[in-house]
Amino acid sequence: MPHDFASWLPHQDLLTTNELIAVIEAAVSQGIDEIRLTGGEPLLRPDIVEIVRRINTITNPPRLSMTTNGLALARLAGPLADAGLSRINISLDTLDRQRFKTLTFRDRIDDVFAGIDAARAAGLKPLKINSVLMPGVNEDEAVALLKWAMAAGLNLRFIEQMPLDAGGTWSRSRMITADAIHHQLSQEFVLTPIQERGSSPAEEFYVDGGAAIVGIIPSVSKPFCAACDRVRLTSDGQIRACLFSMTETDTRAILRSDLSDEHKRAALVKAFASTIAAKLPGHGINDPSFIQPIRPMSAIGG
């Protein structure tokens, strides 16, 4: 986000813990078998441990994972694991302290490293690192990031930068593509494809024929929309069939209506069914008519 970003959602617009659990229960009842808590930054939510605990108490609890910037993980990794979190992805785009400060406007890279150590100690695995390479910022760090991840026993994934920035500065012509990342890594390592990615967003490779694995997520240059089986719920209760959806389905209005609990549950189930049925065959980023969503990634959930 830009350093002066101020478009925060009013607290009353956010789903309460009870409302969030009600939506998740409806989703799970319809076959959703994995929940990933993202953001924004999920660890900023003061009830995040309670949310994890509550999700794990619903009928047929889903697999539960999280994506975080790791700044608060040193304090929360243990409680989250105890509450039932099993897997975690940590976003880290650079190993350089000054670059980290430039990117995040905070001199806190040591907190991220401490969070990684805490997550490992808490038994959260697989422990994955998400990195986005950007031109003129960190495009030269692919090899360094992979060497560091391998030495630390971490699973690294590179993600193509997507047009979901709050500043609207994304440019297709300046994006570091999956092929460019693969080429850069191949100058130092032998990358052997593992298998077809199916519905997984990452193309994965064995590194130098060993146990280490690196993933590359080509969301823009090689979209995997046809195999996508994901749906998103924003913190203010909107269901989105795609990161780049221009429409949303409002669950908050259902939850705060005068309907009985039984009719609310039925309406939530219908909301999920209608949203998924209307899922488009692709995001259209590479189409000249593509329009960037109004919501940035921080307000959608990655």
PyMOL commands that set and color helices and strands:
alter all, ss='L'
color gray80, all
select helices_A, chain A and resi 11-13+17-29+42-44+48-55+73-83+97-104+109-121+142-152+172-174+178-186+225-227+252-255+261-277+297-300
alter helices_A, ss='H'
color red, helices_A
select strands_A, chain A and resi 34-37+63-68+87-91+127-131+155-159+191-193+203-207+213-217+232-233+238-240+249-250
alter strands_A, ss='S'
color yellow, strands_A
deselect
rebuild
show_as cartoon
